Amino acid sequence: MPKQPSAAEQRAILERLDKFSRFTDSSIGLPFTRFKIGIEAIIGLVPGIGDLIGLIMSGYVLLEAQRAGASSKVKRQMLRNIGIDFVGGLIPVVGDAFDAIYKANTRNTRLLRNYLNEQLAIEPPPATFPWKVLVGLSVLFAVVIGGVVILL
């Protein structure tokens, strides 16, 4: 069973994915609008190979999710997003606009962030009361007090 990454490692993964998602999904502002597209939408304009390159780029987010210790459920949701983005991008003409709007890498980074935040929010169970220590100290205290009483 692989070792669960530390919280610092998970934060570093999320930081990398934030930068990657911005680059692939929303790094280029469209003039006179608030809408942004990323390099993936531009690469997707290249017929056939562009969508394949986008699929490979989306696989990086899934790989990082695996490294971060994401659950199987989260990874299945990510695969679904990647599949929707890939198939939607294959549709002639409309697919290029779909690629620019759907932003699978951003969705998947958000899924991973939410999952990791839930994991960090789960508090460990409270420590059990140290009964053995209490009994041991009580016996020791009784022996010491009994010894003092006998000596007097």
Stockholm file with secondary structure:
# STOCKHOLM 1.0

chainA/1-152         MPKQPSAAEQRAILERLDKFSRFTDSSIGLPFTRFKIGIEAIIGLVPGIGDLIGLIMSGYVLLEAQRAGASSKVKRQMLRNIGIDFVGGLIPVVGDAFDAIYKANTRNTRLLRNYLNEQLAIEPPPATFPWKVLVGLSVLFAVVIGGVVILL
#=GR chainA/1-152 SS CCCCCCHHHHHHHHHHHHHHHHHHHSSEECTTSSCEECHHHHHTTSTTHHHHHHHHHHHHHHHHHHHHTCCHHHHHHHHHHHHHHHHHHHSTTHHHHHHHHHCHHHHHHHHHHHHHHHHHHSCCCCCCCCHHHHHHHHHHHHHHHHHHHHHC
#=GC SS_cons         CCCCCCHHHHHHHHHHHHHHHHHHHSSEECTTSSCEECHHHHHTTSTTHHHHHHHHHHHHHHHHHHHHTCCHHHHHHHHHHHHHHHHHHHSTTHHHHHHHHHCHHHHHHHHHHHHHHHHHHSCCCCCCCCHHHHHHHHHHHHHHHHHHHHHC
//
